[in-house]
Amino acid sequence: MIARALGLLAALWACVPAAADPGVSANRILLGQAAVFSGPAAQLGIQMRNGIKAYFDYVNAHGGVYGRKLDLVTEDDHYEPALAPAASKKLIEEHKVFALLGYVGTPTGVAHLPVVTQAKVPLVGMFTGAEALRTPLNRYVFHVRASYYDETEKIVEQVVSTGGKKISVFYQNDAYGEAGRKGTEIALTKRGMKIFSSGTVERNTLKVEQAVKSINSTEPDAIVMVGAYAACAEFIKQMRNAGSGATFYNVSFVGSKALADALGAEGSGVAVSQVVPFPWGTAVPVVKDYQEQSHKAGFTDYNFSAMEGFLTAKVMVEGLRRAGKNPTREGLVDALEQMHDVDLGGFYVSYSPNNHAGSRFVDLTIIGRNGKFLR
């Protein structure tokens, strides 16, 4: 009798799900985002968040993930590495989020990484293409966008194919800027060329005068720019006022819509590499989906940054669905690593235990006379 009772008890115990990781309850999953929401780079974090929320609203309106609604909590790291670790710690230790997504920036990303890694909390979609966050591979970090090396290769290829020979670099004086500068150098070296001239700007400042002086005096054909929108806009304006005839190429992190807004009438002809589909198009299914859900969420100012947030949210949700009805952090990592060539609606991501890169998609766009982007 006792043996039978013990057997029944063991069988019942086996049916009880293991204790959930933090952030998971019967009716919700809490996710966290540490990014910049104030200062001269604020639009990057704000738009990334808008894209994430637009997709989460859609998922929640259709029952969530296995009946659990998705909640997003954010912390402002001000795009300052010194403040970044505390923002991640607050999300993990105080808010007790299940997983993280939509982080923004290289220097802050580098500072966030030790906290995330030590806590073993999955992080999906960092708005940065820096190699420092990709190599060596981190089990808990999954990228959605192409790398800066991919972007600068595309830019250099374009400049050279149109006859450009003198290519300079204007870059932010930190890990982000160095990643873009290095990518440009690698692309040029492949073609037997060197960086023609260079200049820097400090993060979260608009002090570009010295960079303008050093670069403009060399009269480059094209300038690869690796900075945030406010500083890049100021640099372009001052270069043009100084009489420069160079073509300006920005990498995607600049914040395309914010750059166009900051430049106004002076934006015509400025190029930006992109790592997500054109957000004003109609041919790519995920773009139509983004437009529809953003409109419902009240975000009608379509832009590349929000498009990236939307795609990041789609990757997170797909991973959560594949992780099953009783998700764990390790289970989410395992599920993401099994996502091979997953179609998000005309945009594909692919992961494995040895590859967390996600996508290598790069496109080139240009700002038109009316401030609108053209492909």
C-alpha positions in Angstrom: 0.0 0.0 0.0 2.8 2.4 1.0 4.7 1.5 -2.2 1.6 2.2 -4.3 1.1 5.5 -2.6 4.7 6.5 -3.1 4.4 5.5 -6.8 1.3 7.7 -7.2 3.1 10.6 -5.5 6.1 10.2 -7.8 3.9 10.2 -10.8 2.1 13.3 -9.7 5.4 15.0 -8.9 6.6 14.2 -12.4 3.6 16.1 -13.9 4.4 19.3 -12.0 6.4 21.7 -14.2 9.8 22.8 -13.0 10.0 26.1 -11.3 10.0 28.8 -14.0 12.9 31.2 -14.5 12.4 34.8 -13.4 10.0 36.9 -15.6 7.6 34.0 -16.4 4.3 33.7 -14.7 1.0 32.1 -15.6 -0.2 35.0 -17.7 2.9 37.0 -18.8 6.5 37.0 -19.9 8.5 40.1 -18.8 11.3 41.2 -21.2 13.8 44.0 -20.8 15.5 46.6 -23.0 18.5 48.7 -21.9 19.1 51.4 -24.5 19.5 55.2 -25.1 16.3 57.1 -24.5 17.7 60.6 -23.7 20.4 62.9 -25.2 21.6 63.4 -28.8 21.2 59.7 -29.7 17.8 59.2 -28.1 15.8 58.5 -31.2 17.8 55.3 -31.8 16.5 53.7 -28.6 13.0 55.3 -28.9 12.4 54.0 -32.4 13.8 50.6 -31.6 11.4 50.4 -28.7 8.5 51.5 -30.9 9.1 48.7 -33.4 9.3 46.1 -30.6 6.1 47.4 -28.9 4.2 47.4 -32.2 4.9 43.7 -32.7 4.3 42.8 -29.0 0.9 44.6 -29.2 0.0 42.4 -32.2 1.1 39.2 -30.5 -0.7 40.1 -27.2 -3.9 41.0 -29.2 -3.8 37.4 -30.5 -3.4 35.6 -27.2 0.3 36.2 -26.5 2.7 33.2 -26.5 0.9 30.1 -25.1 -1.5 32.4 -23.4 1.1 34.6 -21.8 1.1 38.3 -22.7 4.5 40.0 -23.5 5.5 43.0 -21.3 8.4 45.2 -22.0 10.3 47.2 -19.4 13.1 49.6 -20.4 16.1 51.3 -18.7 18.0 54.3 -20.1 21.8 53.7 -20.4 22.2 57.2 -21.9 24.6 55.7 -24.5 27.3 55.9 -21.9 29.4 52.8 -21.1 29.9 53.8 -17.5 26.1 53.7 -16.9 25.4 50.6 -19.0 26.1 47.8 -16.4 23.8 49.3 -13.9 20.9 49.4 -16.4 21.3 45.7 -17.2 21.6 44.8 -13.5 18.4 46.7 -12.7 16.6 44.8 -15.4 17.9 41.4 -14.3 18.0 41.8 -10.5 15.2 44.3 -9.7 12.7 43.9 -12.6 13.6 40.2 -12.8 13.1 40.0 -16.6 13.1 36.6 -18.4 15.2 37.8 -21.3 16.6 40.9 -23.0 16.2 42.5 -26.5 16.7 45.7 -28.5 20.0 47.0 -26.9 21.6 49.9 -28.7 25.2 50.8 -29.3 28.7 49.3 -29.4 30.5 51.0 -26.4 27.5 50.4 -24.2 27.0 46.9 -25.6 30.6 46.0 -24.7 29.9 47.3 -21.1 26.5 45.4 -20.9 27.9 42.1 -22.0 29.7 41.0 -18.8 26.5 41.5 -16.8 24.4 39.7 -19.3 26.8 36.8 -19.7 27.4 36.3 -15.9 23.6 36.2 -15.3 23.1 33.8 -18.3 20.2 35.9 -19.6 19.5 35.6 -23.4 19.9 38.9 -25.3 18.3 39.1 -28.8 19.0 41.9 -31.3 21.7 44.4 -30.6 21.5 47.6 -32.6 25.2 47.4 -33.5 27.3 45.5 -36.0 30.6 45.5 -34.1 32.8 42.5 -34.2 33.7 43.0 -30.5 30.1 41.8 -29.8 30.2 38.9 -32.2 33.7 37.4 -31.8 34.2 35.2 -29.8 30.7 33.8 -30.0 28.6 34.4 -26.8 26.1 31.7 -26.0 23.6 34.2 -24.7 23.8 36.9 -27.5 21.9 36.6 -30.8 22.2 39.2 -33.5 19.6 40.1 -36.0 21.5 42.5 -38.2 24.5 42.3 -40.5 27.9 43.4 -39.2 29.7 46.7 -39.7 32.3 44.8 -41.8 29.4 43.7 -44.1 28.2 47.3 -44.3 31.5 49.0 -45.0 32.4 46.4 -47.6 29.1 47.3 -49.4 29.9 51.0 -49.2 33.5 50.7 -50.4 32.3 48.5 -53.2 29.8 51.1 -54.3 32.4 54.0 -54.1 35.0 52.1 -56.1 32.5 50.9 -58.7 31.6 54.5 -59.4 35.2 55.7 -59.8 35.9 56.9 -56.3 39.6 56.5 -55.2 40.1 58.8 -52.3 38.1 57.4 -49.4 38.2 59.1 -46.0 36.7 58.1 -42.6 34.9 60.2 -40.1 34.3 58.2 -36.9 33.2 58.3 -33.3 36.2 58.0 -31.0 35.1 54.7 -29.3 34.6 51.0 -29.9 31.7 51.7 -32.3 33.7 54.2 -34.4 36.7 51.9 -34.4 34.6 49.0 -35.6 33.5 51.0 -38.7 37.0 52.4 -39.3 38.4 48.9 -39.2 35.8 47.5 -41.5 36.5 50.3 -44.0 40.2 49.6 -43.7 39.7 45.8 -44.4 37.5 46.6 -47.4 40.1 49.0 -48.9 43.0 46.6 -48.2 41.2 43.9 -50.2 41.4 46.4 -53.1 45.0 47.5 -52.6 43.9 50.8 -51.1 44.3 52.7 -47.9 42.2 55.1 -45.8 42.9 58.5 -47.5 42.4 60.7 -44.4 40.4 60.5 -41.1 38.9 62.5 -38.3 37.0 61.8 -35.1 34.3 63.1 -32.8 33.7 62.3 -29.2 30.6 60.4 -28.3 27.5 62.5 -27.4 29.1 65.7 -28.6 28.9 67.8 -31.8 32.6 69.0 -31.7 33.4 68.1 -35.3 35.5 71.2 -36.3 38.9 69.5 -36.1 37.6 66.5 -38.1 36.3 68.9 -40.8 39.6 70.7 -41.0 41.7 67.5 -41.3 39.5 65.7 -43.8 38.4 68.6 -46.0 42.0 69.7 -46.6 42.7 66.4 -48.3 39.7 66.7 -50.8 38.4 63.1 -50.6 36.0 61.6 -53.2 33.9 60.0 -50.5 33.7 59.8 -46.7 32.6 56.8 -44.7 30.9 58.0 -41.6 30.6 56.0 -38.4 28.7 58.1 -35.8 25.3 59.0 -34.4 22.9 61.2 -36.3 23.5 64.5 -34.5 27.3 64.6 -34.9 27.1 63.2 -38.5 24.6 65.9 -39.5 26.8 68.6 -38.0 29.9 67.2 -39.8 28.1 67.1 -43.2 26.8 70.6 -42.8 30.2 72.0 -41.9 31.9 70.1 -44.7 29.5 71.4 -47.3 29.9 74.9 -45.9 33.7 74.5 -46.3 33.1 73.7 -50.0 33.5 69.9 -49.9 32.3 68.0 -52.9 32.7 64.6 -51.3 29.9 62.0 -51.2 28.8 61.1 -47.7 28.1 57.4 -46.7 26.8 56.5 -43.3 26.5 53.1 -41.7 23.1 52.1 -40.5 23.5 52.8 -36.8 23.4 56.6 -37.6 19.6 56.5 -37.3 18.5 57.2 -40.9 15.3 59.1 -40.3 16.8 61.1 -37.5 19.7 62.0 -39.7 17.4 63.1 -42.6 15.4 65.2 -40.2 18.6 66.8 -38.7 20.0 67.6 -42.1 16.8 69.0 -43.6 17.4 70.5 -47.1 21.1 69.7 -46.8 20.4 65.9 -46.7 20.0 65.5 -50.4 22.5 63.0 -51.8 23.6 61.6 -48.5 23.8 57.8 -48.5 23.1 55.3 -45.7 23.7 51.6 -45.7 20.8 49.6 -44.3 20.6 46.2 -42.6 16.8 45.8 -42.7 14.3 46.0 -45.6 13.1 49.4 -46.9 10.3 50.4 -44.4 8.2 52.4 -46.9 8.0 49.5 -49.4 5.1 47.2 -50.2 6.8 44.2 -51.8 8.3 42.6 -48.8 5.7 40.9 -46.6 7.3 41.8 -43.2 7.4 45.4 -44.2 3.7 45.5 -44.9 3.2 43.7 -41.5 5.4 46.3 -39.8 3.5 49.2 -41.4 0.1 47.7 -40.4 1.0 47.0 -36.8 2.9 50.2 -36.3 -0.1 52.2 -37.6 -2.3 50.3 -35.1 0.1 51.1 -32.3 0.1 54.8 -33.2 3.7 54.8 -34.7 3.0 56.2 -38.2 6.5 57.7 -38.7 8.0 54.7 -40.4 11.8 54.3 -40.2 14.6 51.9 -40.4 15.3 51.8 -36.6 11.7 50.9 -35.8 11.8 48.3 -38.6 14.8 46.7 -36.9 13.0 46.7 -33.6 10.0 45.0 -35.2 12.3 42.3 -36.7 14.1 41.8 -33.4 10.7 41.3 -31.6 9.7 38.8 -34.3 12.9 36.8 -33.6 12.3 36.9 -29.9 8.7 35.7 -30.2 9.6 32.9 -32.6 12.3 31.8 -30.1 9.8 31.8 -27.3 7.3 29.8 -29.3 9.9 27.2 -30.1 11.0 27.1 -26.4 7.6 25.6 -25.5 4.9 26.1 -22.9 7.2 26.1 -20.0 10.1 28.3 -21.2 13.5 28.5 -19.5 16.4 30.8 -20.4 18.6 27.9 -21.4 15.6 26.5 -23.4 15.2 29.8 -25.2 18.9 29.7 -26.2 18.6 26.1 -27.4 15.4 27.0 -29.4 17.1 30.0 -31.1 20.1 27.9 -32.1 17.7 25.6 -34.0 16.3 28.5 -36.1 17.9 27.7 -39.5 16.9 29.9 -42.4 13.7 31.1 -40.8 11.6 33.3 -43.0 10.2 36.3 -41.0 8.4 37.5 -44.1 11.0 38.1 -46.8 13.8 38.7 -44.3 15.7 35.6 -43.2 17.6 34.8 -40.1 19.7 31.7 -39.3 21.4 30.5 -36.1 23.3 27.5 -34.9 25.4 26.6 -31.9 28.4 28.0 -33.8 26.7 31.0 -35.4 24.6 33.7 -33.8 25.0 36.3 -36.6 21.4 36.1 -37.8 21.6 38.0 -41.1 24.1 39.5 -43.6 21.5 41.5 -45.5 22.9 45.0 -46.6 21.2 47.5 -48.8 22.2 51.1 -49.8 19.8 54.0 -49.7 20.1 57.7 -50.4 18.3 60.8 -49.0 16.2 62.5 -51.7 15.5 66.2 -52.2 12.4 66.0 -50.1 14.1 64.2 -47.2 12.6 60.9 -48.2 14.8 57.8 -48.7 15.3 56.3 -52.1 16.8 52.8 -52.8 
